[in-house]
Structure formats: C-alpha cells, structure tokens
C-alpha cells in the first residue's frame, strides 16, 4: 500500500494515492504533490491536505494534543444546552477529558432531565435551567434540536455575556437565521464543531479510544480567540481530526447527506431492490440479506477501511464487472435528483419544511406513525429476524 495512504488513515477516511499531505514546513513523506504556499500564513502550524487542485486545512491530535486543549480552556466554564442527541456524548466526553462542564436542561423535558440525572449530573451543582446554565458559562454549547434552538433562543440570548462563545454542532440556526431568528449579539464568538456521526457514535468511539472526524468553522471572532476555542473544544469532545468548513457549507452538505446517501436515498434504494426481489419470488430473508445485511455487515465496513477501488479489486470477477457497468447507470439516474435536493436545501425549502413540521402540535404523534409503518413493513420485520440470527446475538 502507498506509504502516504497508510500515514493518513485517520478514522474512517482514507485518502487516495494522489492526495498530497503537508504542513507549511514541507514533510518528506508528502504524496502526489506538495501543497502550494508553504510560506508563513495565518494558519502557521496547521496541516494541509491537497486533493487534486484543492487545498484544505486539517487539525489532528498530534498538532493539538488534549493537554493543549485543556490549557486553552482552563479558565472556561462550558454549558451544554440540551441533553438529547449530541448533548450527552459531548458533555460526557468533555467531563471525562477533564473540562469544566455544566448542563442546561429543562425539567419539562422529562426524558432529557432523567437521563442527565442518571449520568451523574447534579441539580444546583452541574445541572441547571437553560437560562442559569448560560449565565454561568463562558462557552455555551447550543445542542438543542434545530426547532428547539428556535424556540429557546429568547431564553438564551439575554444571558450571553461579552466575550462568551456560542457553540453549535450544526450550521442550521445561523445559516437560516432569517427563518430561525437566531441572530447572535456582535460581542461574542460564534463557532462550530460538527461531529460526522450521531451522538451514540461520538460517545462509543471515545470509549473505544478512537476519534470521530469533525468539521469546524468560525462565524464570528470577537475575542480573537475564536479559532483556538473551536479547536480545543473539538479535541475535547473526542474528535480524531477536524477539517475546515463554514456554517453554510456544513448545513448544506449535512442536509443533502441526510436526505441522500446517508439515510433518505439509501433507504429508497434498499426498498426498491428488496421489493423487486420479492416480486420475483425471493424469500424475505434472502431479499433482506442481499439488500441490507451484506451491505452493512460486510461490504460497507471494508469500503470505509480501504476505499471503493479496493472493494472492486477484491470481489469476484462477476460482481466486479457488474458493479463497474451498473454504477454509471445509477449515477446518471440519480444525479438530477441530487441536484434538485441540493437546490431545495440551499434555497431554504428544506429548512422551512423542518421548522413547519416540528412546530405542529401533533408532530411527535405523526412521526411515531411514520416510523411504525417502516418498522412494521415486511422488509424491516425480515431485518429484525435476520439480525437476531447473527452469531453474536445467539
């Protein structure tokens, strides 16, 4: 294997042989080509990766060890607002890493409050209302849902003090501020660290001693310390490495991915293939195994470790030829749909749809019905049976 590929096998991402990797002081093991502009720049010590003609900045633990992150944040109090999806993982990882962390959680949200108590947060000591936690903090991590941020912003904004940092893990509220009403005051830092995975994955990788990759951005730098605060917090929550983005690019790519190959499109493809197999006489278990189980349990992990070209090179010649021939047809069929999806995201239509849906009083009830339809469908009933037959579940 190419030496440069081995050296940059960080987390689930492997860069191809033509990717160049360098610091501003060039390294001898750069592959492909050296990054241009190796003179002194603003990011004086920041690593660069070069893929084709595109240069990107990344930060890893070698450059920013945990001790450095702790030093940057030693006089800071970090308030995690919301204990739902990302909140528990980021709060617990920061606490375990030795940062000064408190929670802001509404008692009315019984599920989140009870989980916070179960995880050892103590009312009046490390667990407070959302306004009080914001008042006590120098860094407020706004980790409520997108709809929750819109609803709770009037409780948060009055308690942000000059020099505070307002931290997001999703660019939604800032990128679509005309819809959310989340407009930060000018005398604070506004920053983002967005882990590329669910809160469950963020916590699991941390406990396993691994790191999930995250993107980072600075929207507003009032103190002159916004960037170092951002990177320190990214390392503190357990990121293996961080790559640079903007609030807008983060939310556009994230919403496209969620509706696309990460969840929406992939389920649509699975369902279509499953139904075609079933209509042609294949059993439910065979259809599920050939559609979902083999993908998630065998092929996708290998693609994540080694890349698509490796997968094609290491399968049967029959699978190899078929995949190479048919991916082009799927590409041509799906690309127009992805273009429509991206435009719907960028225009704000998807954001408006999210806000409108979450604002309905019966949203949770309707969501439960939609999820029940999926859970009770033949495909996912077959999935439950197939998963139960895995040797580790016997």
KABEL-V829787 format. One line per field, one symbol per residue. psi: psi as a letter, one per 40 degrees, with the letter a starting at -180 (. if undefined). A space follows every 10 residues. Layout:
BEGIN
psi: ???
END
This chain:
BEGIN
psi: ihdddddfgh aehhiidehi hiidhiieeh iciiiiffih adgdehiiih hbehhihihi dddgiddddd ddedeihhhh hhfccddddd ddddddeeih hiihhhddgd ddddddddee hhhedehiid ddddddidhh hgfiiddddd dedddddeeh iheihhhieh eddddfdddd eghiiefiih ihhgigiidd dddddddeei hiiiiiihdh gdeeeddddd ddddddeehd ihiiaidddd ddddddddeb eddddddddd ddddddddee eiidddddde dddddddddd dddddeiddd ddefiidddd dddddddddd dddddddddd ddddddeedd dddddddeeh dedddddddd dddddeidde dddddddeeh dee.
END
